[in-house]
Amino acid sequence: MAQKLNSMRLLEKHNIPYEVTEFPDTLRDAEVIAEVLGIPPYMVYKTLVAQPADGGKPMLALIAAHRTLDLKKLATVSGHKKVAMVSHKEAEALTGLKVGGISALALAHKNWPVFLDQPAAEQEHILVSAGQRGMDLRVPTMALVRVLNARIAEIGVE
């Protein structure tokens, strides 16, 4: 079994069941990870870091592997005029995690706004990053929403 990460501790603290899924830590693309794991891409969620154009608090967008984040939709649901993706370097500096291992669960203590793309609500479970490259956690979707205080919103496009 993999080492215990803060994301796992958080889920256990809230009595949320999870399954650890491991894959080569050289993989960073969620669609490739879904393919390697033999799981449909609509079940594997990537965590993206965005920031309001006015420099406000960063936010996290969880979106299925095969979808693309719509920044205009994210701006609207987050109450900002404009938001932008941060660079990989900025994401790593802001989160303290490596791109490909950025996890909303591992960042819960930061109290950043978290937005989960609407199609996730149709899934009983989704896979999200555990906070380290090469490891995802399969978690019940609605329990994830509760523990992250996430807002479900249509923020992605096919």
Secondary structure, 3 states (H helix, E strand, C coil): CCCCCHHHHHHHHCCCCCEEEECCCCCCCHHHHHHHHCCCHHHEEEEEEEEECCCCCCEEEEEECCCEECHHHHHHHHCCCCEEECCHHHHHHHHCCCCCCCCCCCCHHHCCCEEEEHHHHHCCEEEEEEEECCEEEEEEHHHHHHHHCCEEECCEEC
